[in-house]
Amino acid sequence: MTGLIAATQLAAASISSSLNPFSPEDAQLLEAVNDAKFTVADFCNADLRQALYGNLRDVALEKKRANKVTRLIRLLRAHGLLIKISKANRYDVRKKGSSGFIMGKG
């Protein structure tokens, strides 16, 4: 019983922030992940990075964006919206999670 509680606490501790679908940044993230090209096929960090920020020429800025997208993917996985494909650096949108996305445009 204690192992279950500890696992729950560890899982809850891994969620560093909440997702607010009404904030512009989180709405853009959820809209990008809920895009048909990502829900049909799996995607990697670079695919999501291009959907969010477009093509960048600056190497330093590209590295910062890659790190940020990694943290966003970790957040989405912690909330159960993405699953990692084993033995690959690719992710898939959970079918249960994709129906729960709230897409509101101001």
C-alpha positions in Angstrom: 0.0 0.0 0.0 2.8 2.4 0.8 4.4 1.8 -2.5 1.3 2.9 -4.3 1.1 6.1 -2.3 4.8 6.8 -2.9 4.4 6.2 -6.6 1.4 8.6 -6.7 3.4 11.2 -4.9 6.4 10.8 -7.3 4.0 11.0 -10.3 2.4 14.1 -8.9 5.8 15.7 -8.1 6.9 15.3 -11.8 4.1 17.6 -13.0 5.9 20.9 -12.7 3.0 23.1 -13.8 -0.6 22.8 -15.0 -1.9 23.3 -18.5 -4.2 26.2 -19.0 -5.9 25.9 -22.4 -7.0 29.5 -22.3 -3.5 30.9 -22.1 -2.1 31.7 -25.5 1.1 29.6 -25.1 -0.6 26.5 -23.8 -3.5 26.8 -26.3 -0.9 27.0 -29.1 0.9 23.9 -27.7 -2.4 21.9 -27.4 -3.5 23.0 -30.9 -0.2 21.9 -32.4 -0.2 18.5 -30.7 -3.9 18.0 -31.6 -3.1 18.7 -35.3 -4.2 15.8 -37.7 -0.6 15.1 -38.8 0.4 14.3 -35.2 -2.7 12.4 -34.3 -2.4 10.1 -37.3 1.3 9.5 -37.1 3.9 9.7 -34.3 6.2 12.7 -34.0 9.5 13.8 -32.6 10.9 16.9 -30.9 11.9 18.5 -34.2 8.4 18.0 -35.7 6.7 19.7 -32.8 9.3 22.4 -32.7 8.7 23.3 -36.3 4.9 23.3 -35.7 5.3 25.7 -32.8 8.1 28.0 -34.0 8.8 27.4 -37.7 12.2 27.1 -39.2 15.0 28.9 -37.5 18.4 29.7 -38.8 20.1 30.7 -35.5 21.8 27.6 -34.0 21.8 29.0 -30.4 18.1 29.9 -30.6 17.3 26.5 -32.1 19.1 24.7 -29.2 17.0 26.8 -26.7 13.8 25.9 -28.5 14.7 22.2 -28.6 15.3 22.3 -24.8 11.9 24.1 -24.3 10.0 21.6 -26.5 11.6 18.8 -24.5 10.2 20.2 -21.3 6.8 20.7 -23.0 6.8 17.1 -24.1 7.6 16.0 -20.6 4.7 18.1 -19.3 2.3 16.6 -21.8 3.5 13.1 -20.9 3.1 13.8 -17.2 -0.5 14.8 -17.8 -1.1 11.6 -19.8 -1.7 13.3 -23.1 1.3 11.8 -24.9 2.9 8.4 -24.7 6.5 7.6 -25.7 7.1 5.0 -28.3 9.5 2.5 -26.8 13.1 2.4 -28.2 12.5 5.5 -30.3 12.7 9.2 -29.7 9.1 9.6 -30.9 5.8 10.3 -29.2 2.2 9.5 -30.0 -1.0 11.4 -28.9 -3.1 9.2 -26.6 -6.4 8.6 -28.2 -8.1 9.1 -24.8 -6.2 12.4 -24.3 -6.9 13.8 -27.7 -10.6 13.8 -27.2 -10.1 15.8 -24.0 -8.2 18.7 -25.6 -10.0 22.0 -25.3 -9.5 24.2 -28.3 -10.7 27.7 -27.7 -9.8 30.6 -29.8 -10.2 34.0 -28.3 
